[in-house]
Amino acid sequence: MPSLGEGDGLSFQRDIKPLFRTKDRDSMLAAFDLFDYADVVEHADAIVGSLRSGQMPCDGAWPAAQLDKLQHWIDSGKPA
């Protein structure tokens, strides 16, 4: 996978929100909304930590490419 750079232009709406399924959102809704930019920004470190540890999602780990995309988005300042 090519490395991602600052100019890649990741956005929450186009690149991050689609990583979360409706059932992921529904299971986490009591804590925060995975489809809501502000909620994901506020809880981004906890979300990525839960994904890396395997606590989330409950039905199987994310592929490394998806985790890398989420981490890059966080590292890039969490652009909307």
MODELLER restraints for C-alpha pairs under 7 A, 6 or more apart:
rsr = mdl.restraints
at = mdl.atoms
rsr.add(forms.Gaussian(group=physical.xy_distance, feature=features.Distance(at['CA:6:A'], at['CA:76:A']), mean=6.78, stdev=0.5))
rsr.add(forms.Gaussian(group=physical.xy_distance, feature=features.Distance(at['CA:10:A'], at['CA:73:A']), mean=6.23, stdev=0.5))
rsr.add(forms.Gaussian(group=physical.xy_distance, feature=features.Distance(at['CA:10:A'], at['CA:79:A']), mean=6.91, stdev=0.5))
rsr.add(forms.Gaussian(group=physical.xy_distance, feature=features.Distance(at['CA:11:A'], at['CA:79:A']), mean=5.37, stdev=0.5))
rsr.add(forms.Gaussian(group=physical.xy_distance, feature=features.Distance(at['CA:11:A'], at['CA:80:A']), mean=5.15, stdev=0.5))
rsr.add(forms.Gaussian(group=physical.xy_distance, feature=features.Distance(at['CA:12:A'], at['CA:37:A']), mean=6.65, stdev=0.5))
rsr.add(forms.Gaussian(group=physical.xy_distance, feature=features.Distance(at['CA:12:A'], at['CA:79:A']), mean=6.42, stdev=0.5))
rsr.add(forms.Gaussian(group=physical.xy_distance, feature=features.Distance(at['CA:12:A'], at['CA:80:A']), mean=4.99, stdev=0.5))
rsr.add(forms.Gaussian(group=physical.xy_distance, feature=features.Distance(at['CA:13:A'], at['CA:80:A']), mean=6.75, stdev=0.5))
rsr.add(forms.Gaussian(group=physical.xy_distance, feature=features.Distance(at['CA:16:A'], at['CA:70:A']), mean=6.50, stdev=0.5))
rsr.add(forms.Gaussian(group=physical.xy_distance, feature=features.Distance(at['CA:17:A'], at['CA:35:A']), mean=5.80, stdev=0.5))
rsr.add(forms.Gaussian(group=physical.xy_distance, feature=features.Distance(at['CA:20:A'], at['CA:34:A']), mean=6.80, stdev=0.5))
rsr.add(forms.Gaussian(group=physical.xy_distance, feature=features.Distance(at['CA:24:A'], at['CA:57:A']), mean=6.54, stdev=0.5))
rsr.add(forms.Gaussian(group=physical.xy_distance, feature=features.Distance(at['CA:25:A'], at['CA:33:A']), mean=6.13, stdev=0.5))
rsr.add(forms.Gaussian(group=physical.xy_distance, feature=features.Distance(at['CA:25:A'], at['CA:34:A']), mean=5.20, stdev=0.5))
rsr.add(forms.Gaussian(group=physical.xy_distance, feature=features.Distance(at['CA:25:A'], at['CA:35:A']), mean=6.82, stdev=0.5))
rsr.add(forms.Gaussian(group=physical.xy_distance, feature=features.Distance(at['CA:32:A'], at['CA:39:A']), mean=5.85, stdev=0.5))
rsr.add(forms.Gaussian(group=physical.xy_distance, feature=features.Distance(at['CA:33:A'], at['CA:39:A']), mean=5.89, stdev=0.5))
rsr.add(forms.Gaussian(group=physical.xy_distance, feature=features.Distance(at['CA:34:A'], at['CA:40:A']), mean=5.82, stdev=0.5))
rsr.add(forms.Gaussian(group=physical.xy_distance, feature=features.Distance(at['CA:41:A'], at['CA:78:A']), mean=6.59, stdev=0.5))
rsr.add(forms.Gaussian(group=physical.xy_distance, feature=features.Distance(at['CA:50:A'], at['CA:56:A']), mean=5.31, stdev=0.5))
rsr.add(forms.Gaussian(group=physical.xy_distance, feature=features.Distance(at['CA:51:A'], at['CA:57:A']), mean=6.76, stdev=0.5))
rsr.add(forms.Gaussian(group=physical.xy_distance, feature=features.Distance(at['CA:54:A'], at['CA:61:A']), mean=5.81, stdev=0.5))
